[in-house]
Amino acid sequence: MTITTDLKVEVSKRIKEEFENGKEYYRFHGNDLYNLANKLIDKPESRFVEWHNENVFKC
């Protein structure tokens, strides 16, 4: 799982392909990340989200 730069949840299809499960996660795919604090300083910077998605997240 990861988030996009516009703070939406993204779930890798590899969960289903490799582990034959993921139903609990897929219901969150595309949803806004609601639990972030209202302060801008508490939200992740786009550059860090982009780095994570390019270097860690496996779609």
C-alpha positions in Angstrom: 0.0 0.0 0.0 1.0 3.6 -0.6 -0.5 7.0 -1.0 -0.5 9.2 -4.1 0.7 12.8 -4.2 -2.9 13.9 -4.0 -3.2 11.8 -0.8 -5.3 8.9 -2.0 -4.8 5.3 -1.0 -3.2 3.0 -3.6 -3.1 -0.7 -3.2 -0.8 -2.9 -5.2 -2.4 -5.6 -7.3 0.5 -7.8 -6.3 -1.2 -8.4 -3.0 -3.8 -10.5 -4.8 -1.4 -12.0 -7.3 1.3 -13.0 -4.8 -0.6 -13.7 -1.7 -4.1 -14.4 -3.0 -5.8 -12.0 -0.6 -6.2 -8.3 -0.1 -9.9 -7.8 0.0 -9.5 -5.9 3.3 -7.2 -3.5 1.5 -8.9 -3.0 -1.9 -11.9 -1.4 -0.4 -9.7 1.6 0.5 -8.1 1.9 -3.0 -8.7 5.4 -4.4 -10.1 6.8 -1.2 -8.9 10.0 0.4 -6.5 9.7 3.3 -8.8 11.1 6.0 -6.7 10.8 9.1 -4.1 13.4 8.2 -3.8 16.4 10.5 -5.2 19.6 9.2 -1.9 21.4 9.5 0.2 21.4 6.3 3.4 20.7 8.3 1.9 17.3 9.4 1.3 16.1 5.8 3.9 14.3 3.8 5.8 16.3 1.2 5.1 15.3 -2.4 8.8 14.6 -3.1 8.9 12.0 -0.3 5.7 10.4 -1.5 7.1 10.3 -5.1 10.4 8.8 -3.9 8.5 6.1 -1.9 6.3 5.3 -4.9 9.3 5.1 -7.3 11.7 3.2 -5.0 9.7 1.2 -2.5 6.1 0.6 -3.7 5.7 -2.3 -6.0 2.5 -2.0 -8.1 
